[in-house]
Amino acid sequence: MAGPSNAKGSTYIQVDVHYDGMFSPIPHLIYYLNQKTSITDVDFGGLNFKEFIHVLEDVTKGKCPVVYYCLGHKSMRDGLTPLKNDDDYRRFLDVAHGNEGKINVYIDHYNDSVLDWIEEEKEEKNVDSESSDEDKDSVMSDALSVDHEPDEEVIPLTKSDDPFLNYISVVPRDEFVDEDDDSDNGTKEAPIYPYHDSTQKWDTMQPILGMRFCNPQELKQLVSNYAVANGFNL
C-alpha cells in the first residue's frame, strides 16, 4: 500500500528505478541490460519535478536526461509514459497511488525514439488484428453451405488418340501409383522438427534448422533475442 499521506501532500511510495540499460523495439519494446534500485524512504509528495530528477540522479550516480514511468502489470507499449514537467510529475504520483503505491521508472540514457517505436508497435498490432478479423470472415464465408443444382446432363469422355488419356478415363483414381514415390510404403519415419519454446529464458534462445513456430511473432522474438544475446548489431 502507499505510505503515509497528510494534508500537506506528504507521500511515500515505492519507486523501482531501472537505469544504465537501453530500450529496444525488437521483438517488442523492452528495456534490457539494466540495473535496478528501489526508493522507499523519500517523501515524493513534497518534491517538484526537478527535485525528483535530482533524487534519481543521486541514486543512479549519473544523469537522467529522459525519464519514463510504467505500471508493472502493463506492457511498455500500453503503459510507458514520459515524465517531463511538474504536470507529468503530479500525474505520476496519482498513478502510483492507484497502484498500491508502487511504480517503475526507466532512464533513457541515449535519447532513443521510444515514443515512435510505441506508435509503430501499436500500428503493427492493429494491422495484425485486422488481418485476423479478415481471416475469420473468410473462414466463415467458406463454411457457409451452398446448394448446387445437379447437372442435367453428364457428358461422357470420348476416346482419344492419346493412350494415356484413354487410360485415366477408365482407371479409378485410387489405383494410380506414383512411380517416383520412394516412401517405402510408410515404413520410413518422417523427420521430427522441434517447436520453439517461447517460455524459455530470452538469452538462451537460438535458432535450429527446421524449427516450427506458432506465429511470425515467435520467430521475430527468437531472432532478435538471439542477436542481442550474442552481440549482433540490430
Secondary structure as UniProt FT lines:
FT   TURN            7..8
FT   STRAND          14..19
FT   STRAND          22..24
FT   STRAND          30..32
FT   STRAND          35..39
FT   HELIX           44..46
FT   HELIX           49..60
FT   STRAND          66..70
FT   TURN            72..73
FT   HELIX           76..79
FT   STRAND          81..82
FT   HELIX           86..97
FT   TURN            98..101
FT   STRAND          102..108
FT   HELIX           114..143
FT   HELIX           163..168
FT   TURN            169..170
FT   HELIX           173..175
FT   TURN            179..180
FT   HELIX           184..186
FT   TURN            198..199
FT   HELIX           202..204
FT   TURN            209..210
FT   HELIX           216..229
FT   TURN            230..231
//
